[in-house]
């Protein structure tokens, strides 16, 4: 609570960091991805029933495998 005013100031300052991403851009991306994942899973289970959990886990396994391979290849072939 002590730094709430500072957080809001930095969030809307619009100044990009050294890597080129502003605070607001990082906040927007994180909010969209997190909320979308939670709402997507809840909607899939509500519409598809318990069987949707199997497909969620299957796709999660394939997605994590591809993320691991991508990160590994990125470390091997980085310049």
N, C-alpha and C positions, 0 to 999 in steps of 0.2 A: 504494500500500500504506500510505502514511503516514496517509491520511485514511479508511481503511476503517471504523474505529470511529465516526467522525463521520458517515459516509454511512449506516451502519446506524441510528444514533441519529435522524437526520433522517428516514429512511425510515419508521420506525415511531412517530414522535412524534405523528402524527395532526393536526398543526396545518395548516390550509389556508393557502395563500398569499393574497396580496391579490386574486387572481383567483378564489379559491374552490376550487382544486384542491389536495388534499394531495399530498405526495411519494409516498405509497403508491398513490394513485389514478393519478397520472401513470405510475408504474412499471408498474402492472397493465395499463393501456391500451397502453403501448408494447410490453410483452412479448407481449401477446395479438396485436396487429396484426402485429408482425414475425415471430413464430413461425408464425402462421397463414398468412402469405403464403408463407413458405419451404416449409412442410409441404404447403400446398395445391398449389403448383406441382409439387413432387416427386411427390405422389400422382397428380396429373393426368397427368403424363408417364409414370409407371409403369403406370397403368391404361389410358390412352388412346393411348400410343405417341407417335411424333413428330408425328402430326397434331394432337395437343392443343396443341402449341406455336403453331400457326397461330391457334387460337381464343383462346389466352392473349394473344397479341399483338393480336388484333382487339379483344378486350374491354379490354385495357390502353389502346389508342388511343382508344376511345370514352370510357373512364373519365377519361383525362387531358384529353380535349377538354371533357368536362362539368365537370371540376374547374377548368380554365382559365376557362370561361365563368362559373362560379359565383364565382370569385375576382374576375373583372373586374366583374361586376354588383354584387358586394359593395362594391367600391371606388367604383363610380359612384353607388350609392344609399345609401351609409352616412350615418348621421345623427350 
